[in-house]
Amino acid sequence: MVARAVLAILSLSFPWSSFLPAQSEPLPPVLDLAARLDEFDATSRKQIRDAGEQVRLNSRNAEANGRLGMLLHAHQRYEFAEPFYLRARLLDPESFSWAYYLGIIQGRLGKPAEAVASLRLATKLKPDYLPAHLALAEALRKLAELEESRKLYRRIVKDHPESASAWAGLGRISWEAGEVSDAVENYQKAVDRFPTYGAAHYALGLAHRSLSNLEQTREHLSQFQRHSAQEPPLEDPLLEAVQALESRAGHFLREGFILREERRFKEAAAAFEEVLKLEPGHAIAHANLVSLYIALRNPAQVEQHYRSAVAADPGLYKTHYNFGTYLGYQGRIREAIAALRKAVEINPFHADSHSNLGHLLAQLGRSAEAEKHMRLAIRNQPNFSLPHFNLGRLLLTVGRHEEAVRHLYQTLDSKGDGNPLHVYTLALAYAQLGELEKAEHYALRAKRKTVAPNQAGIARDIESLLTELKRAANSHGN
């Protein structure tokens, strides 16, 4: 009854006949979903089967077609949802909801021209619905209609200056138009309004990098790593109505992702465990529980869910990466290497996997192979300081001091500071090159950074190095 009431509200008619499409467009055929039902969980199968039966019995009923489209949309089966939304729009051309849903689906299917047409109609039917205007502006950008998209985004930020999504949209257009300074300004406004906006931080980092602002680049890319999945909230009752049709397993899965992003690990683990109660053997749930139980320090559960995740889907590289990294911390080096090898076989572009694999191989004295993986990590993520540091340290051990310095220097920020261990190691490299003044300079910088109680060990090493440098300078003077 609730869903029927929602649909009744969404299907309100508006007197916009001058904007309505011609009804001569033929209806697409009704898809036969019977062969696809095994791809859904048991609850969803029944819902989709029942909705499909309603379409079969009432093939020219807009609500029946739209309802089935919403169910398929809720389960991310966009290619199946599109023809049912199109049928609903053609059968009820005055309905804002079917035009809006159709435009959203077409955008996700990579059909920007079709999305623009559907969303133009939607915004004319309901001019005050902000999510439709944002979706239209983005579809215009993807269609390379940059100036029209820019005008629409500007109208949005004029009426809704709080919209981080709209400011980010302006940032994307400025970037694509080569207006880097404007892109920085617009993306900055986006993150000012929503400080954990992961995609905006990433874009802002790239824009600063193109301007050689290295410190800002590192800061925003670091923010992206912490908040990669977060986006500004948007009040969108129509999409909320779709999400309400999601299966219980799908609901708990999405809830788990949100809680994990908020670092509420115990609650996130409980959500993913609920997924497994509803769908035993769910690979994504097992894979996420590996990383969550690592954070919660529950080793028995880590290993259990790793085995289950691999049994369900051995092709999830993040599962092998998380487990391999965990084994490395446990000192189980050879097992860790085996897991990380699987990660890079599946995804050869994952810098973290290569970096950790190289580090562990170096611990076993396999320098050539370690160097190879450290270099692959750097190639895939040039600003990643950890493989630069590990490679620099490895090169020192084999006497390639000048090359070591180049990599160790990449670990510093624009002010020449950084992790005290990295700065101290750079000082050692300069000392081995005989450049004593530079060695002392960086040793003193490292000393200034070692103020925490847990840094007493490196503080002693720095003092020993400074003493040796002073002795060497005196000897050289004599």
N, C-alpha and C positions, 0 to 999 in steps of 0.2 A: 504493500500500500504506500509506503514511504517513497519507494522508487517511482511508482506511478504518479504520485503527487508531485515529485520533483520534475518529472518529465512534463506534466501538465503545465507547471509554472514555466519551464524552459521553452515551451512551444507557443507562448503567447503571440498573437498576431499583431502586426503593426501596420498602419496605413501608409506604406512606402511603395505603392504599386509602381511608381515611376522608376524605382531602382531594381525591380525584380527581374530575374532573367526570363527569357522566353521559355515557355514550357514545351517547346517542340523537341528539346533534347531528349533522346531516347533513354529509358531506364537501363542501367547495366544489369546483366543477368544476376539472379540469386546464386551466390556461391554454395556449393555443396561441401559442408564442413565435416561430414561424417568420417572421412578418412583421416582427419586431423585431430579428432577428439582425444586420442591417446596421448597427445602432447600436453594436455592439461591435467591438473590434479583432479581428484574425484569430485570435489564440490563444484569446481568450475565447469567440469564436463557436463554435469547435470544442468547447471544454469544455462550454458550455451546451447545444449541440446533442446531445452525447453523454449528458449528464445527463438531458436531456429524453427521449431515447430510452429510458433506463432507467426513467423514470417511466411512459412509455407501455407498456413491457413488464411493469412491476411496479407498477401504479397504487396498490395497497394496501400497498406497502412503505414504512414510515415513513422508513427511512434514505435510500431513493432520493428521496423527496419533500424531506426535510430537506437532502440534499446539493445539490439544485437550488436550494432556498431560500438556502443559504449562498453559492452562486456569485453569485446575483443580489444578495444582500446585500453581498457583497464589492465589487460594481461600483455600489453605491448605487442600485440599482433596487428601492427598498423596496416600491413598490406591487405589483411582480411577485413579490417574495420572500414577502410576507405570506400569500397563499393556500397556498403550498407549505409554509410553516412551520405553518400552521393544520392542513393535512392531516396533517403529521407528528405534531403534538401529539395530534390525535384518534385517529390510528392507533396511537400509543404514548403513552398518557396518563401513564405513570409516568416518562417521560423528562424530566429537569430541563432539558436543553439546548434542546429544542424549545419548551418553555414560556418559557424565558428569551429566546431569540432572538425569539420571537413578540412578547413584551412590549416588547423594545427597538425592533423595527420599528414596532409600533403607536404607540409614543411619538414616533418620528420622523415618522410620518404624521399627527400631530396628532389621535390617537385616545386621549385620556387614560383614559377609562372602560374601554376594551378593554385598554389597557396595564396598568392597575391590576389587572384580573381575571387577566391572564396572569402578571404578576409576583408577585401574591399566591400563586398556585399554585407558581411557581418557588421562592419563598423558603420555602414549606412543604416542598417536595421536597428542598431543600438549604439548611438554615437558616444554614450558616456561609459562604455565598458573598457576600462584601461587595458586589461590583458589583451584584448583584441587589437588595440592600437599598437601595443608593443610587438605583438606577433606580426602584424602587417609591416611595421618598420623593419623588422629583422628579415622578413621575406623579401622586401624590396632590396635590402642590402645584398642578400644572397643572389638576387637577380641582377646585381651590378647596377641597379638604379640608385646610385649613391646620393645624388643630390635630393631626389625625392625622399629617400629614407632619412637623410639629414634633416630636411624640413619637418618631417613628421616627428622625429625624435626631439627637435627643438620645441615644437608645439607641446609635446608631452612634458618636457622639463619646465616649460613656462607654467603649465597648469599643475604639474606634480613635481616641484623641485626636489622633493624627498626621494624620488625614484632612482635608486642606485642602478637598476637595470637600464633605464633610459640613458643615464650618463655613460654607462659602459658601452651602450650602443653607439653613442656619439664618438666615444673613444675608438671603437672599431673602424668607424667610417674615416675618422681623421688619420688613423694608421694606414688604412688602405689607400688613402689619397696622398700619402707621403708627408702628411702634416704632423711630424713627430712631436713637436712641442705642444700642439693642440691635443694630441692623443694623450700625452702625459697629464695635461691639465684636466681633461675629461675623466680619465681613469682615476685620477686622484680624487675627484669629486665623488666618484662611485665608491671608493673604499672609505672616504670620509663618512659617507652615509651608511655603509655597511662594512665595518672594519674586517670581517672575516670572509669577504667575497673572494674566494679562491681564484676564479678565472680572471678577475680584474687585477689581482695582485700579479698573476703570471704575465698578463699583457703589459702591465706597468713595468715589471722587471725587464721585459724584452725592450720596451721603449727606452728605458734608462740605459740599457746596455748599448743601444744604437747611438746614444749621446755620450757614451764613455763615462757614465756616472756609475762607477763600479760598486760603491758602497750602497747606493739605493738599489742597484740591481740585485745584489746579494740579499738585502733586506726583504725585498718584495718576493723574490723567488723562495726565500725561506718561509715567508708567510703563506705562499702557495702550497708548499710542502705540508704545512700544518693544517691548512683549511681547504684542500684541493676540491672537496666535494660540496662545499657550502655555497649557496646562492641566496640572494635576498628573498625574503618571503613576499609573496604576492597574493593578495586576496582575490581568489578566482573560484567563485562558487560552482561554476560549470565543471572545471577540472576536479574540484573536490567531489562533485557528484559522480564522476567517473571513478575516482579512487575509492569511493565507498562501495563500488561493485567488485573490488578486488577480493580474491579469495582470502581466507584467514591466513593461510601460509604466506601468501604474497604480502599481506598486511604486516605480519611479524618480521618478514625479511626486510621490508622497507624501514620498519621501526628500528630494527637492529642496526642498519646502516646509519640512521640518524643518531642513535645513542652512541655508537662507536665514534662518530665524528665529534660528538660533544664530550668524548673521553669518559663517558659513564660506562666503564667497561663491564662491571658486574651486571648492570641492567641490560646492556647490549648482548652479553652472553646468554642471559635468560631469554631474550627475544629469539635468538638463533636456535636455542634449545627447543623453543615452542615450534619453530619451523620443522625441526626434526621429528617432533611428536606427530605432526600432521603429515609430513612427507619424509619418512625414514630414508636415509641415503641421499639427501639433498646436498650436492657437491659444494655449492656456494656457502651454505650454512656451515658445513664441516670446515671449509677453508677459512672462514672468518673466525670460527671458534679456535682454530690453531693460534692465530695471532692474539686473540683475546685472552686465552688461557696462558699464553706467554706473559702478557702484561699482568695477569692476575697471579702469576707464579704458581701454577698448578701443573707440574710436569706430567703427571699421569694422564690428565685430560689432553694435554698438548699432543702426546704421542698417539693416544687413542683416536683423536680427531684427524690427525695427519694420515694415519693408516686408512681411516674411513674416507677421507677426501680423495686420496689417491685411488682407492678402489672405485669410487664413484666417477671420478674424472681425473686421470693422470695428467691432463694437459693444462692445468691451472698453474702457471709459473709462480705466482705469488705464494702459493701453498709451499712449494719447494724452497723458495727464497726465505720465507718466514721460519720454516723448520730448520733449514741449514744455518741461518743466523743464530737461532736459538741453540743449536748443537755446538756452534762455535763458542758461544759464551759458556757452555757447559764443559768446554775442554775436550769435546768428542770430535777431534779435528777431522779424522778420516771420514766419519759419517757425515759431518757437515759439508765436506768437499763433495761427497757423492750427491747430496741433496742440491747443492748450489750448481753443480754441473748440469743437473736436470733442468734447473731454472734457466740457465743460459742456452741450453739446447732448445728449449721451447720459445724463449724470447731473447734472442741474441743482442737486443738493443737495451736491455735493462741494466743501467749503469750500476745500481746498488749490488746486484748479483755478481757482476764482474769484479767490483771493488772488494767485496767480502771474500770472494773466491781467491782473488790474487793475494790478499792479506794472509789467508790461511795457508796457501801454497808456499808463501815465503817462510812461514813458521816451520814448514817441513824441509826447508832448504832447497826447494825446487824453484830457483831464482828465475830461470828463463821463462817457465810457464807462468809464474807469478807476474812477471813484467808484462807478458802478453795480455793478461786479463786486466791489469791496472791501466794499460794503455787503451784497451777497449772501453773501459769505464770512462776514461777521459774523452775519448772520441765521441761517445754517446752523450756525455754531459760535460762540456768543457769547463764549466765553472764549479765543478764538484771538487771541493778542496781535499776530501779524505784520500781519494786515489792519488792525487798529486803528492800528498804528504807521504803515503806509503811507498810510492814509487821513488820519491826523493830519498827516503831512508834506505830503500833497497839499493839504489845506485851508489849511495855512500859506502855501503858494505863491500861493493865490488870495485871501488876506487874510481868511479866515474863522477868526480866531484863537481865539475862545471855543469854537467847536465842535471845533477842532483839539485844544485842551487836554483836552476831555472824552474824546476818543479816545486821546490819548497817555497819559492817566492810567490807562486800562484796561490798559496794558502793564506797569504796576508790580505788585509783589507786595504783600502785606498790610502790609509794613513800609515801603512807599514806595520800595523799591529795584527793581532789574531790570537789564536790559541797559544798559550805560553809554551807548550811542548813543541808546536810547529816552529815558533820563533826561535826557541833554544836550539832545535835541530838545524835551522838555517845558520845560526851562529857557529855550530860545530862544523858545518860544511865549509864556511868561510875560513875557519881556523885551519882545516885540513888543506885548504888551498893556499894557506900562508897569508891571507888577507886579514891581518890581525885587527886593524882598525874597524873593519866591517864586522868582524866576529865580535868585538867588544860592544859595538853599537847595538847589535841585535841581542847579545846576551843581557845588556842592561835593559833593553825593552822587555825581554822576557821576564827579567827580575821584577820589573814594575807591575807585571800582570799576575805574579804569584802571590796572592794575598789570602786565598782561601785556606782553611785548615788542612784540607785534603791534598794540598799542593806542596806539602813540606818536603817530599822526596825530590821533586824536580827543582825546588828552591835550593836544596843542597847541591844538586848537580850543577846548577847555574853558578853557584858560588865557587865550586871547584873549577869550573871552566874559566871564570874570571881570574881566579888565582893563577892558573896556568898561563893565561894570556898575559897577565902582568909580569910573570916570571920570564916569559918568552920575550916580551918587549924590553925588559931590563937587560936580558942576555944579549939581545940584538943591539941595544944601545952601547953596551960595553965592548 
